[in-house]
Amino acid sequence: MERENAKRTYSRFGLSYVGMHWVYVLLYIVVLQVVKLICRAPYLPQSITLIINFGLRFAIIYPVMYLAVRSLPKFEITKKRLGIGGFIACYCISIALMYISNLIGLLLNSLIGRLTGVGAVNPIFDVIGSMPPEVQIIVVAILAPIFEELLFRKFLIDRTVKYGEVSAMLLSGIMFGLYHGNLAQFVYATALGMFFAFIYIRTGRIGYSIAIHMMINGVSSYLSAYVLNGSVIGQITTALLSGDIDTYTDLVRDNIYSLILLMTIGLWLLAVAVAGIILMIVFRKKFVFEHHEGEIPKGERFDTVMGNPGMIIYVFYWILSIILMQFGISILEVICKVFKFI
């Protein structure tokens, strides 16, 4: 009986989360067309499409994703405090995991890009690169961490942890990674998602993972925006390689404070990552899990978690999206172009 309840719970999450993504795609297309008609314009500025995109996600889709699973029974996780030292340790470990998993993701992305002939695919660069700085702060560094931690950590884990802490942690990370829809983000999002899930399972306080998520996204978006939008790094590199010392000197002099800040952040993150690796080794015995009444036995866990309609559909759809994205194909863009919505 408990196993059937678990299967229904997992299936509800899979169907609800992927189903609401399909609703988002439909709403995005409809709203896009309505705004075009109102503006009497065949094409909309990217700033308008960004507002429609994130407005739908944060105001409608993500709240409804929660409403779709709210009625599922919850398990109360015991509240514990990390303390300042514990929080700093978790932040360092998160940075280390991000560095390691991101490097693996970049290597896989590059290798597959060579095989497909498309090259490395990273759509997040295009999205972040098109955002004004203030929008990046609001969307990437504030709203996204809050909603993502609530949806893929708190709401999901509260309702699945009683069936097994390890299963809840793995599911949280994998669903979170897949939801990004591209290989470049899948690897590090999965790794970080699992660690954030572990933090929440052990503390019962979602604020810790939200805060770390915000810190990581804030710094990452700043670095990405500087490298992508400023193009100063590219100009300096080009001037240096071409032997144009005068141009190189002028660029460095004109951007000296930004370059110092960029270098400082880079060195800081590298030091934090090294500290995180050391902490993972030193505190490896603290990564333990507790058992609960009604937990699914080991031999039945995979079939229980994945052997249900909702999770099968969820995993199949997002893996398909990731594969297509490696060929430079976005399902949303394909739908829009086929029906001439953009």
N, C-alpha and C positions, 0 to 999 in steps of 0.2 A: 504493500500500500504506500509506504514512504517513498519507494523508488518511483512509483507512478506519479506521485505528487511532485517529486523532483523533476521528472521529465516534463510535466506540464508547466512547471515554473520556468525551466530553461527554454522550452518551446515558446512560451509567452514573450520572454525577452527577445529571442531571435526574431519572431514575427513582428513584434511591436517596433523594434529598432529599425529593421530593414523596411518594414511597411511604411513607417513615418518618413523614411528617406524617399521612398517612391512618391509619397504625398508631397514632400518638399519639391521634388522634380516637377510634378504636375502644377503645383501652385506657382513655382518660379516661372514656368512657361506662360501660365495664364496671366499673372501679374505683369510680366514683361510685355505681353501683347496689349494689355489694357493701358499701360503707361505709354506705349508707343502711339496708341490711338489718341490718347488725351493730348500728348505732345505733338502729334501729327509728324512724327519723325520715323524714318525707316530704320534708323540705328540710334541707340542710346549711348550717352557717354559712359565710360567705365565706372565713373563715380556713382552713377545712378544704379547700374547693375550690382555694384558692391552693396549699396544700401538695401536693395531688394533682396539680395542673397542673404546677408547677415540679419536683416530685419525679420525675414521669414524664419530663419533658424532660431534666433534667440527669443522672438516674441510669440511664435506659434509652435514650431516643430518640436523643439526641445521640451517645452512645458507639457505638450501632449504626449511625448514619449514617456514622461513620468506618470501622467494620468493613466496611461495604458497598462502600467504595471503596479500602480498604487494599491490595488485591492489584494495583491498577493501577500501571504503571511510573512511577517518580519521576524527576525531574530535579533534580540537586543545584545549588542556587543558591549562588554564591560569597558567603561571609560577609564583611560589611564593617561597620565601626562608624560610627555617626552622630556621636558626640561630643556633649558637652553643648550646644554651640551649634547643631548640626544637629538635635538632639532638640527644643530650644526652638523652632527655626524651624518644624519639622514640626507642633508643637503649635499654634503661632500660625496656620499655614495651615489646619490642621484646624478651628479655631474660626471662621476667616473663611469657609471652605466651609460650615460648619454654619449660620452666620448667613444667608449668601446663599441657600443651597438651602432652608433652612427658611422663609425669607420667600417664596420662589417657591411652595413647597408650601402655605403658608398661604393665599396668594392663589388658587391653583388650587382648594384645598379649599373656600374661601369662595364662589368663583364657581360651582363645580359644585353646592355646597350650595344656592345660590339657585335654580339651574335645576331641581334635583330637589325643592325645597320642604322638604327635610329639615334644611337648614342644614349648617354645617361639622361634619364627623364626625372625632373624634379619640379612638378607644377607649383609647389608652394613658393618657389622663387618668383614666379609670375604673379601670384596672388599678393604676396607681401610687397613685391616691387611696385605694384600699382596702387598701394595704399598711402595716403598722406600720413605723416608721423603721428598726428593726434588720433587718427583712426586705428593705427597699429596699436597704440597704447590701450585704447578702449576695447578693441576686439581681441587682439592677440594676447595682451598681457593681463587683461582683467576678465572680460566676459567668457572667453573660451575656457580658461582654467576652471572657473566657477562651475559652468554648466557641464563640462566634461568630467570633472571630479564627482559631481553629484550623480550624473547619469551612469558612468562606468565604474564608479567606486561605491559611493554610499547606497544608492537605490538598488544596484545590482547585488552588492555583497550582503546588504541587510537581508536580502531575500534568498540568498543561495549559500551563505556560509555554514548554515546548519547541516547542509549535505556534505560538507567537507571543506576545510579551510584551503587546502592546496588546490582543489578544483575551483573554488571561488577566485583565488588569486590568479591562476592560469587563465580562467575564462575572462576575467576582468581585463587582463593585459592583451589577450588575443583579440577579443571583440573590439577593444579600443584601437589596437594597431590596424586591424582590418578596416575599421570605419574611416580611416584616413584615405583609403582608396588608391594608394600608390606605394610602390616598393621603397622609395626614398625615405618615407616617414614610417612605414610599417615596422621596420626592425627596431628602431630606437623607441617608437611609441609603445610597442609591445613590451620591451624591456622596462621602460620607465613605468608603464601601466601596471606591471606585475609588482614592482617595488612599492609604488604608491598604494596598491591594494594591500600589500603586507603591512605597511605603516597603518592603514586604516583598520585592518583586522586586529592588530596588536594594541591600538590605542582607542579605537571607536570614535576618534575625533577627525572629521573630514577637513577641518581647518588646516591641519599640518600639511596634507598633500596639496591642498589648494594654494597655500602660501609658497611651497617649493615649486609648484607648477608655474605660478605667476613669475617667480624669480627667474626660472629657466627660460620661459617664453619671452619675458621682457628683455633679457640680455641677448637672446638668440635673434629676436626680431630687430633689435638695434644693430647688431653686427651684420645681419643679412641686408638690412636697408642701407647701411653705410657702404658695403661692398657693391651692392647692386645699383643703387640709385646714384651714389656719389661718383662712382667710376674713377675716383682718385687713385685707388690702388692700381687699377688697370693702366691708367695714364702714366703713373710713376714707373711701373714695371716696363711698359713699352719704351719710355724714354731711356731707362737704364740699359735695356737690352740693345737698343739701337745706338747707344753711345752718345745720345744727346744730353750731355752733362748740364748744359745751361737750363734746358727745360726741366730736367730732373731736379736741379737745385731750386728752381723757382717753385715747382709744385710742392716740394718738401717744405720750403720756407713758408709758403702761403697756407699750408695745411698742418703745420707742425703740432699745434695743440690737439687737433683731431687725431693725428697719427700717434701721438703720445698716449692719448686716452685709449685708442684702439689697441695699442701694444700692451698697455697696462691691464686692460680687461682680458686680453689673450693670455698673458702670463699668469694672471690671477686664476683664471679658469683652469689652466694647466696645473698649477700648484694645488688647487682644490681637487682636481681629478686624481692626482697622485696621492693626496691625502685620503681620498675616497677609496682607492684601491687598497691602501694600507689598512684602513678601517675595516673593509670587508674581510680581509684576512684575519685581523686581530679579533674581530667580533663575530666570526663565522658561526660560532656555537650558539649565538643568540638568535639565529634564524631558525626558530623552532615553531611548530604548529601544535595546536591543541585539538583534542577530539571531542565531539559533541554527540549527544544522544540522537539517534536517527541518521547518523552519518552513513553515506553509501559505502559499502565495502570496496576494497581496492580493485578487485577483479571486475566490478560492475560500473566503475566510475566513468570510463570513456564512453561506453554505450549509453549511460544515463545522461551524460552532459551533451553528447553530440548526436546520439541516435534518436532524434526527435525532429519533426517537420520544421519547426521554427529555426533551430540551429543549423540544420542542413541547408535550408534556403539562405539563411544569413551568410554562412561561410561560402557557399557556392557563388552567390551574387558578388560578394566583395573580392573573392579570389579572381573571378572573371573580370571585375573592374580593374584590378591591379595588373592582370595580364594584358588587357587592352591598353591600359595606360602606358605600358612599356613599349607599345607600338605607336605612342603618341595619340591614342584614341580615347576621348572622354565620352562616356555614355550620354551624359547630359548634352554635350555639344552635338553628338550624332543625332539625337532626337530633335534638337532645335533646328539643325540644318536640314534633316529629312523633311520636316514639316514647315521649313522656311520661316522659323520663328526668330532667327537672328540674321 
